[in-house]
Amino acid sequence: MSTTVDASADLIRLEEEYGAHNYHPLDVVVEKARGVWVWDVEGNKYLDFLAAYSAVNQGHCHPKIVAALKEQADRVTLTSRAFRNDQLGPLCAELCQLTGYKRFLPMNSGAEAVETAIKAARKWAHTIKGIPEDRGEILVFEGNFHGRTTTIVGFSSDEQYRKGFGPFTPGFKLLPYGDFKAVENAVTPETIAILIEPIQGEGGILIPPMGFLRRVRELATANRVLLAVDEIQSGLGRTGKLFCFEHERIRPDIVIVGKALGGGCMPISGILADDEVMDVFHPGDHGSTFGGNPLACAVARSAIKVLLEENLVENSARLGEYFLGRLQTLKSKYIKEIRGKGLWIGVELTADAGGARRFCEALQKQGLLCKETHVNIIRFAPPLVITRQEIDWAMERIAKVLA
């Protein structure tokens, strides 16, 4: 690949001319990555403070995960679920033993896993709880982001995610995030499930009041309603616990996982649940050609091992507290609020700051990559392998730009 001064411009031009315009990325063209660092085609080095929306918790191109990928790719990559493979069973066992759930159902993308949770909850409601077919509601929350399928965007509160994609799937009730009274009032005998992010990532690292999730869990149990928690971004160490819901010491009925499960090398997702929920599925009810493929399963097994052996969950808790503390010392007329848990932090800017994107672009010029959300919020989510020295390096640049 050319690394002339025009290489980035040429590649951006090709993407703009021949690619769909469904993203608005920063104009950095990455060609190499290791750990927390990435390099563009001109050889400029950047500290990655987004981690592919938490899909790279273990760091870019982790040697153990890449080795597992290469070894498995030389053996067998895909069998479909028409046959068994030697990686799926061990992955299911390791995930279940780690989390305490009885079964794991693998898919590929996060949105597929959310759809799987919705299907599981609905079939459970019709076959176990006794709600009639084509009846029942799933409670969801304003500001949610669970994926991009037509069903999922149908219960989004963001007009851009919905506009032009209807008609939408019925059976969802949208509630204010973090408002327990609204949830309590919404539950009826035909409530199937409550689907929630324990922290809303795309919404801007929005954290509900402490105790909210525990009260929702108790409410769901009392009314025989399933609690499905979307841990696609918040899970696998991002908030300083293996799962974010552990901060409130609850146990959901369905846990939705993805992103970092693939170690930044392969897409793999799925749901964890016990027999009462999982046993509603029979052969032919649900599936995926690539779901549970041996290549992704081998990568996921290595990704989990790295997360545990390298104490990345603990690193997230320790350095997240340090980073949040340093950010809260910043003096800037542009900062409205700073919030976060573990290495997942949102800096909300004032309305007159001119939007978060210009700050992200300025940080890019300083060698730090992050991304805006909801116009006025900067997200910081570095790989969990980051060090204190690297956070200090980043803080120098953040302080300079936000000043």
Rosetta blueprint (number, residue, H / E / L):
1 M L
2 S L
3 T L
4 T L
5 V L
6 D L
7 A H
8 S H
9 A H
10 D H
11 L H
12 I H
13 R H
14 L H
15 E H
16 E H
17 E H
18 Y H
19 G L
20 A L
21 H L
22 N L
23 Y L
24 H L
25 P L
26 L L
27 D L
28 V L
29 V L
30 V E
31 E E
32 K E
33 A E
34 R E
35 G E
36 V L
37 W E
38 V E
39 W E
40 D E
41 V L
42 E L
43 G L
44 N L
45 K E
46 Y E
47 L E
48 D E
49 F L
50 L L
51 A H
52 A H
53 Y H
54 S H
55 A L
56 V L
57 N L
58 Q L
59 G L
60 H E
61 C L
62 H L
63 P H
64 K H
65 I H
66 V H
67 A H
68 A H
69 L H
70 K H
71 E H
72 Q H
73 A H
74 D L
75 R L
76 V L
77 T L
78 L L
79 T L
80 S L
81 R L
82 A L
83 F L
84 R L
85 N L
86 D L
87 Q L
88 L H
89 G H
90 P H
91 L H
92 C H
93 A H
94 E H
95 L H
96 C H
97 Q H
98 L H
99 T H
100 G L
101 Y L
102 K L
103 R E
104 F E
105 L E
106 P E
107 M E
108 N L
109 S L
110 G H
111 A H
112 E H
113 A H
114 V H
115 E H
116 T H
117 A H
118 I H
119 K H
120 A H
121 A H
122 R H
123 K H
124 W H
125 A H
126 H H
127 T H
128 I H
129 K H
130 G L
131 I L
132 P L
133 E L
134 D L
135 R L
136 G L
137 E E
138 I E
139 L E
140 V E
141 F E
142 E L
143 G L
144 N L
145 F L
146 H L
147 G L
148 R L
149 T L
150 T H
151 T H
152 I H
153 V H
154 G H
155 F L
156 S L
157 S L
158 D L
159 E H
160 Q H
161 Y H
162 R H
163 K L
164 G L
165 F L
166 G L
167 P L
168 F L
169 T L
170 P L
171 G L
172 F E
173 K E
174 L E
175 L E
176 P L
177 Y L
178 G L
179 D L
180 F H
181 K H
182 A H
183 V H
184 E H
185 N H
186 A H
187 V L
188 T L
189 P L
190 E L
191 T E
192 I E
193 A E
194 I E
195 L E
196 I E
197 E L
198 P L
199 I L
200 Q E
201 G L
202 E L
203 G L
204 G L
205 I L
206 L E
207 I L
208 P L
209 P L
210 M L
211 G L
212 F H
213 L H
214 R H
215 R H
216 V H
217 R H
218 E H
219 L H
220 A H
221 T H
222 A H
223 N L
224 R L
225 V L
226 L E
227 L E
228 A E
229 V E
230 D E
231 E L
232 I L
233 Q L
234 S L
235 G L
236 L L
237 G L
238 R L
239 T L
240 G L
241 K L
242 L L
243 F L
244 C H
245 F H
246 E H
247 H H
248 E H
249 R L
250 I L
251 R L
252 P L
253 D L
254 I E
255 V E
256 I E
257 V E
258 G L
259 K H
260 A H
261 L H
262 G H
263 G L
264 G L
265 C L
266 M L
267 P L
268 I L
269 S E
270 G E
271 I E
272 L E
273 A E
274 D L
275 D H
276 E H
277 V H
278 M H
279 D L
280 V L
281 F L
282 H L
283 P L
284 G L
285 D L
286 H L
287 G L
288 S L
289 T L
290 F L
291 G L
292 G L
293 N L
294 P H
295 L H
296 A H
297 C H
298 A H
299 V H
300 A H
301 R H
302 S H
303 A H
304 I H
305 K H
306 V H
307 L H
308 L H
309 E H
310 E L
311 N L
312 L H
313 V H
314 E H
315 N H
316 S H
317 A H
318 R H
319 L H
320 G H
321 E H
322 Y H
323 F H
324 L H
325 G H
326 R H
327 L H
328 Q L
329 T L
330 L L
331 K L
332 S L
333 K L
334 Y L
335 I E
336 K E
337 E E
338 I E
339 R E
340 G E
341 K L
342 G L
343 L L
344 W L
345 I E
346 G E
347 V E
348 E E
349 L E
350 T L
351 A H
352 D H
353 A H
354 G L
355 G L
356 A L
357 R H
358 R H
359 F H
360 C H
361 E H
362 A H
363 L H
364 Q H
365 K H
366 Q L
367 G L
368 L E
369 L E
370 C L
371 K E
372 E E
373 T E
374 H L
375 V L
376 N L
377 I E
378 I E
379 R E
380 F E
381 A L
382 P L
383 P L
384 L L
385 V L
386 I L
387 T L
388 R H
389 Q H
390 E H
391 I H
392 D H
393 W H
394 A H
395 M H
396 E H
397 R H
398 I H
399 A H
400 K H
401 V H
402 L H
403 A L
